[in-house]
Amino acid sequence: MTATLMADEAAFENLFPSKPFRIRHALVDDPRLTLPAILDLVKHMPRDRIEYNSGKAAVSQDPSTTPLVDLDPEEVVAKIETAGAWMVLKRVEIVPAYRELLETALLSAAEAQGYKSLADAGFTDVQGFLFVSSPNSTTPFHLDSEDNFFVQIHGDKQFAIFDNEDRGIASEDQIEHAITKHRNLKYDESYLARGTVNDLKPGEGVFVPYIWPHWVKTKDSYSISLAITWKTPVVKRRNDLYVANSMLRDRGFVQQAPGTNPAWDGVKLAAFRTLAAIAAPFRQSEGLRKFIRSIVLGKDANYYYRDKPKAKQAGM
């Protein structure tokens, strides 16, 4: 199989999966990652899988005051060169053609490490997040709940990644909040000494380890990027504990960080996963997904429905 994701052998041997490193990829000319294909994808994605806002956000953006754009999702893509917008299509693997793209890419990374399958390499719960951004747009400082091969398809980007191993940038409480409430973190320019700014062109990318904070900026042309993500069993366990802790904390019960009390972690994990299994069939419905998120994660869990109302036409 022709390799889709590539990196220096030493990077996989010495850095993966705990440290970031640059990668190369062969997805620039993939027809599934063009604006016409993305416009068609937007038309078929559930609304809760589409998040967009103005690209004029600050690096340290308060989520409650994120600037919006007066456009529909389809208009954002169609007018991306001038829309002044940022958009992400979440969980594109629900479309078979994109699942095949993600799994093929990850399989090439698995084979580069000597594995024969995604499962052998620990690439489980594979998901894809497709980004379309106008020129000079900013993705605020945040962290993600999965490991990520981030690949640049069109346009140039700055991708800054920050080492948080000592929790000096984001504490355990802030990590829990980012995973369960909103991903954004407060940014301070003093963090820059612990960061690496990667200039990415089409065909280039970067590996972003689990919960490593980062911000992203596009340059003078519109951008298309893809985050190819997965969760190992260890990561899924920690994420489930963050959600369980958040649910209990919201109801007035003080919680310790995952790993502090392994026995209590086991009790919480078993209870949470039982409830999650019961809820799973209901998550096929967008309306029920929205309801479940509000119950589990709180009243602001569905923040990405906060669309700016379109201006009324004259005479209406």
Secondary structure, 3 states (H helix, E strand, C coil): CCCCEECCHHHHHHCCCCCCEEEEECCCCCHHHCHHHHHHHHHHCCHHHEEEEECCCCCCCCHHHCCCCCCCHHHHHHCCCCCCEEEEEECHHHCHHHHHHHHHHHHHHHHHCCCCCHHHHCCCCCEEEEEEECCCCEEEEECCCCEEEEEEEECCEEEEEECCCCCCCCCHHHHHHHHHCCCECCCCHHHHHHEEEEEECCCEEEEECCCCCEEEEECCCCEEEEEEEECCHHHHHHHHHHHHHHHHHHCCCCCCCCCCCHHHHHHHHHHHHHHHHHHHHHHHCHHHHHHHHHHHHCCCCCHHHCCCCCCCCCCC
